[in-house]
Amino acid sequence: MTGRLTWPTALWLAAKGGRSDVVRIALTACGSAIGTLALLVAATVISIRPDDGPYSIQVLEEQGLHVGVVIALVLLCIPVLAFVGQCSRVGAPARDRRLAAIRLAGGTPRDVARVACGEAAVAAGIGAVGGLAVYLVGRIVLGTPFVGTYTRITEIELPGGGGLNISQETVTGPVLRLPTDVLPPLWVVVVLVLLIPVAAAAFSRLALRGVTISPFGVVRHRRIRPPRLLPAILFLVGVVALASFATVTKAFDIDLSGVAAPALAVLALFLLTSVGLVLGTAALAAGIGGLVAPRARRPAVLIAARRLAADPFGASRAFGALMLTVLIGAGAQGVRANILVSTDPSNTFYRDTLDLVNLVIVVAVVVAALGLLVVAAEGIVARRRSLAALTAAGTPVGVLRRAVLTEALLPLLPTSLLAATAGALAARGLLGTTFTETTFDSAGQPTSRILSVPVPWAELGVLVAGTLVVTLLITSISLLLLRSSTDPSELRAAA
């Protein structure tokens, strides 16, 4: 190789991979398409004006609720981006050998970085264009109005600065399913389509900072120190602070209405809890592995526990996005319980809106679990020599299958319980555990009663159990690679 490697040549080399490279590009494109579609939908909701519509989904008719819809869609992008990041590790050994071959042919480290970043950008760009295509086709398919009922909201400003008089009227007529009559500005569409590919290339370049690519191979600088306990301590501090927030405000008689400082304090504590949970899973995985391994009675449990103790950072990398999704989902269930207590049960508007939030949470859990599938498949392929050695020594393949599932379940169960607990405590710490309902009799005299906000045990149980079931089902797909990875011929494979 002579001269400087141009970007067209780098992109051509990036596309000349094997089967694992095709799988990596396809998975990255799928994740990028989902993220781009969510961002485009969020931009469309922001662009809705009062004279647009009407829409059959009442939450789209309420201008004040558009911010909540946008936040839900943006939060959906967190597990999607984590999934895209996990996909970049599929087929890493074969890609490393290909990059080393480019160095052997005379390529510089900068040339190799261009190939890796070009591959990530191309894969994410294909997905972004696919997400844009789905968005445009969806506008055409779902853009036909139909006869239905919707709620017309009229705001009339009272004279003398007396505020607004809001009236609601149920109307039957032509209505749209989604805001297909609204299109964000062209520059916004272009920026959102380019956002994920640019971010994917930037993350790929950042990941190469800890990698030395020479003509003789690829050396990854991995952390060998044990995981720190500081993130776990931060998580515990955040949970305790959130749990006692309502009690402290009542004890010091702090008025939360119209004051931004308490809300900012709760947000900071929630972020502290989230960071501690995501970064503290490595210490939890190492602790579980070290605790279970000496007491294991079954070979599958012993293999799984030893794997957790030997590589806790690998396990924590897989569970970060999933645990963050469970944390946010549990907080949403706590907010749901408070809203349903404080509103009229006959008004189904809030219940229907919260059901849409639950749907977004379900999608986020599934996408985050797909990231675990990628990590499990990568782990099986990367450990194929040790798996083949275990098989050659007489270990049944069924034991190895159970070991893979146990390795995913051991840290997943306690971390999901911790995440659900922290999310529920965050909601109850911010909104309180009681609600004062005030009614007026015929004479205009107020009557107050205190209602207790129930703990959403059923919803939290469904969230945790559903996360476990979905994760195990999706992780089970990776077992399809176990048969080929345990063949004795893999003992001669390159590491």
N, C-alpha and C positions, 0 to 999 in steps of 0.2 A: 504494500500500500504506500503510495507516494503522494505528497501534497496534503492539503487540508481536506478533511472529510466534510463534504457539503451536506446540507440538510436533506436534499432529495436522496442522496446516497444513503444517509443514515436511516431515513424512513424505509428505503428499499431493503436494507439489511434487517430492520426491525420486523418487517413482514415475512422474512425468510426463515421462520422457525418451524418446529416440528408440531406434533399433535398436541402436546401440552401447551405450547405457545398459542395455538388456535383456541384451546379451551380457555386460557387466561384472557385472551382478547375478547372472546365471546362473553364471558362472565363480567368483565369490566364494562363492556358496552351495555349489557343489560342493566347493571347498577347505575351507570351514567344516564341511561334513558329514563329510569324511574326518577332519579334526582332532578333531571332537567324538566320532566313533566310536572313534578310537584312545584318547582320554582315558577314555571309558567302559569300554572293554575293560581298560585299565590299572587303573582303580579296581576292576573286578571281580576281577582277579587278586590285588590286594592284599587283598580281602575273603575270599579262600579260607581256610577253617579246616581243621585236620587231619582233622576228621570229615566233610568234604564230599567229593563225588566218588563213586566213582573216575572217572578220566579216561583216555582212550586215549592222550593226549599225556603222556609220562612227565615232561616238564619241569614240568607242572602238579601232579604228585604230589610233587615235591621242594619243600618249603617254603623251603629255602635258596636256590633258584633263582628264586623269584618276583621278587626285587628286580631281577635281570638282565632278566627279561621286561618289567617295568615300565619300566626304563631304555630298553630298545630301543623300546618304544611311544612314550615321551616324546620320544626323539630323532627318531622318525618325524614328530613334529609340527613340527620345525624347518623342513624344506623345505615342509611344508604351509602354515605361517604365512607363509613367504616367498612362496609362490605366491599366497596371499590378498592380500599386499601388492602384488605385481605386477599382480594383476587390477584393483586400484583405479585404474590408469593407462590402462585401456582406454577409448578414446573421450574422452580428456582434453580435446582442443580443443572438441568439442561441449558437453561439460559446463561448461567454462570460460565459453563464450558464454551458456549458460543461467544460470549464477550471476551473470554480469555483467548479464543482463536483469533478474534479481531486484533487483540493486542499483539499476538504472535505474528500476524501479517503486517505489523508496522503501525497499527493505530495507536494514538495517544490516549491517555486517560480522559481527556476532553472529548475525543471522538467516541469513546465507549459511552460516556455520559450522554452524548447526543443520541446514540442508538437507543439507550434505555428510556430516556425522556421522550424520544419520538414515538416509541412503541406505546407508552402510557397515554400520550396525547392523542395518537391516532385511534386507539381503542376507545378512549373516553369521547373523542370527537364523533366517532361513528354512533355511539350510543346517544350523544346529545342531538345529533341530526335525526336519529330515530325517534327520540322523545319529542322533538319539534314536529315531526311528521305525524305522530300519534295525536298530538295536540291539535294540529290543523285538521286532520281527518275527523277527530271527535267534534270539532266545531261544526262540520258539515253534517255528520250523522245525527248529532243531538240538537241541531239548530232549528228543527221544525217545531213550531208552537203546537200545542194541543189544548183542548178545552178542559180546564180544571179550576179548582178553587185556590185562592190565595188571599192573604191578609193585606189590605191596603191601609197603610199607616199615614195619618195626616197630622202634621204639626202646625199649630196656629199660635202665633206669638200674642200673648195677652197684652192689652194696652197698659201703659204706665210701667212697663218693665216688670210685669207680674209673672214672668216666666213663660213656659210653653204649655199649651193644652194639647195633649197627644190623644188621638182617637183612633180606634182600630175598627175596620169594617171588612167582613168576609165577602169577597166578590167572586163570581163565577164568570170566566171568560178565557180568552187565549192567554196561555202562560208558557214559559220556557222551563225546561228541566234544569239547565245550568246557564251561567252567563255567557252564552255563545254570541250574544249581540255586542259584547265588549271585547276590544282588542287593545292590549297594552301598546305603548309607543314603540315604534320600530327599534329605536336604540336600546330600549329595555330588553326586547326580545333577543337582540344580537348579543348584548352583554351576558344575559342568562345562559344562552347557548354556548358561549365561549368560557363561561365561568368554571365549569367542572373540568373540561380538558386542560385549561391552564393550571388549575389547582392540582390535577393529577400529575402533570409534568413537573410542577414545583415540588410536590411531595416525593416524586421519584428522584429528583436531583438531591433533595434533602436526605433521602435514605441512603444514597451513595456516599455520603460523607463518612459513614462508618465502614466502608468497604474498600479494600485494596485489590484492584484488578491488575494482575500481572500476566505476562505471556504464559506463565506456568500454572495459573489457576486463580481462584478468587478466595480471598481471606476476609472473613467477616469478623469485625471486632465486637465480640459479644461480652456482655457483663457477666462476670463470674462471681461477683460479691453476692451475699445473701440478700434477699429483699428486706427493705427497711420497714420498721414498724411505724414510722411517722405518719404515712397516709392513713393507716388504721386508727391511729390516735386522733387525727383530724376528723375522721368519720364519726368516732364516738363523741367527740366534743360537739360537732354539729348536731348530732341526733339529740343529745341531752339538752342543748340550747333550744332547739326547736320544740322539744317536748315541754319545756318549762316556760316558753315564751308567753303564752296566755296567762299563766299563773303569775309571772313577774309583772306583767302590765296591769293586772288587777290589783296586785299587792301594792304597787306604787301609784295606783289610780291614774294611769296614763290614758289619755283620750286618743284613740287611734283614728278618729274621724278627721279627715283633712290634714293629717300629718304624714309626711312622706318618709321621715326618718325610720319609724318602726318597719314600714314595708321594705325599705332598703336594707334594714338589718336582717329581716327574714330572708330576703333574696341572697344576701351575702352568706348567711348561714346555710341556705340550701345549696349554693354553689360550693361552699366548703365541704358539705356532706357529699356532694356528687363527685368532686375531685378525690376526696378521701376514699370513697367507695371504689371508683375506677382504678385508682393507683394502688389501693390496698388489697386488691384481689390476689396479687402475687404473694404477699405475706400470708394471706389466708390459705392459698393453695399449698404453699410450702409447709404451713403448720398442719394442714389436714393430711398431707402426704407423710410427714414425719410422725404423726399420731397414729395413723391407720396402719402403716406398713409393719411395725413390729407386732401388731395385734391381728393381722390378717390371717384368716383361716382358709381362704380360697385362693387358688393361683391367680384368678382374674383380678381380684381385689389387690393382691400383692403387687402384680405388675402395674396396675393403674396407680397405686399409691407411690411406688418407686418412681414412676414417670413424673408425677406431680412434684415430688421432692427434688428430682434431678433438674427439672426444667419448669419452675413455677412461673417464669416470665412468659413462656409460651402459652400456658393456660390463662394467665391474666390478660394477655393480648386478645384472646378470643372472646372473653366475657365482658370486656369494657362497655361496648355499645349496647349489649343485651341488658346488662345491669342498669345502665342509665335509662333505658327504655322502661324497665320495670319500675324504677324510681319515679319517673315522671308519670307513668300510668297509675301508680298507687296514689300519688298526690292528686291526680285528676279524680280518682274515686272518692277521696276525702272531700274535695270541692263539690263533687256531685251530691254527696250526702247532705252537705250544708245547704246547697241551693234548693234541693227538693224539700227540705224541712221548712225553708223560709218562703216558699212560693205556694200558690194555690194548686192543690192536686188536680183540679179539673182542667187547668191550663197545661196542655201537653207540649207547649212550645219549648220550654226549657228541657223537658225530658227528651224530646226528639233531638234537640241540639246536642245534648250530652251523649246521646246514642251515636251521633256522628263522630264525636271525640273518641268514643270507645272503638269505633271502626278504624280510625287512624292509628290508635294504639295497637290493635290487632295486626294491622299491616306492618307497623314498625317492628313488632316482635318477630313476625315471620321473616322480614328482611334481615334483622339482626341474627336470627338463627341460621339464615343462609350463610352469613359470615363464619359461623361455627362449622358449618359443613366444609367450607373451603379450608379452614384450619385443620380439621380432622383428616381430610383427604391429603393435605400437604404433609401432615405428620406421618401418615401411613406410608406415603411414597418415600419420604426422607429417611424413614427407619426400616426400609425394606431389607437391608442386610441383617439387622438385628432380629427382625421378625422371621426372616428365612432361617437364621441360626436357631431360634427357638423352635421352629417347626422341625428342623433337621434333628434337634435334640429330643424330639418326641412330644412337644407341646401340641395339643389338638387345636385346630383352627377355631373351634367353638370357644375355647378359652380366650383366645386372642380377640375374638369378636366381643365377648363380654368385657374384656379389659378395656377396649376402646370406648364402649358405652359407659363403663364405670368411671373412666378417666374424665368424661364429660359431666357425669352426674355428681361426683363427689364434691367438687367446688360449687357446682351450680345450685344445689339445694340450699346450703346455708347463705350464699350470697343473695339469692333471690328473696329469701325470707328477710334478710337485713335490708335489702333495697325496698321491699314492700313496707316494712315497718317504718323506715325513714321517710318514705313518701307520705304515708298516712299521718305520721306525727307532724310533718311539715304543714300539711293542710289544716290539721286541728290546731296547731300552734299559731297559725296566722288567723284563722277564722273563728277559733274558739270551739268550745264543746256545747254551748247552749245558744239559744236564739230567743229573744224576747219578742213575742207577738202582741201587738196592740190593736184592739178592736174598739169600735164606738157603738154605743147603744142608740136607741131612738132619741134620747135626750141629748145626745152628743157627748156623753161622759165616756172617757177612755177606760178600757179594761185591759190589763196586761197579764200575760201568763208566760212562763218560761218553758220553752220546749228544749228537750235534750237532743243533741245531734247524735244519731247512732253511729257506731263504728261499722263501716261497710265490710263486715266479715265475709259475706258471700262474694262480693265483688273482688275483694283481695284474694280470697281462696281461688276463685276462677282465674284471676290474673297469674298467680304463682303456679297453680296446677297446669294451666294452659301453656305457660312458658316452658315448664318441664316437659310436657307431652310433645309440644311442637319441636322443641330442641332435640329430644331423643328420636323423634320420627325423622327429622331432617338429617341428624347425624348418622342415623342408620344407613342412609344412602351411601355414605363413604365406605361402608363395609363391602361394597361391590368391588373395591380396589384391593381388598385384603387377600383374596385368593391368588391373584397374580403376584402380589408383593411377598407372599410366603413361599413362593416356589424356590426350591433349593438352588436353582440357577442364579437367583439374585445374589448369592454369596460371591459371585464373580463380578457383580455390578460395581461401577464406580460409586464412591460415597457421595 
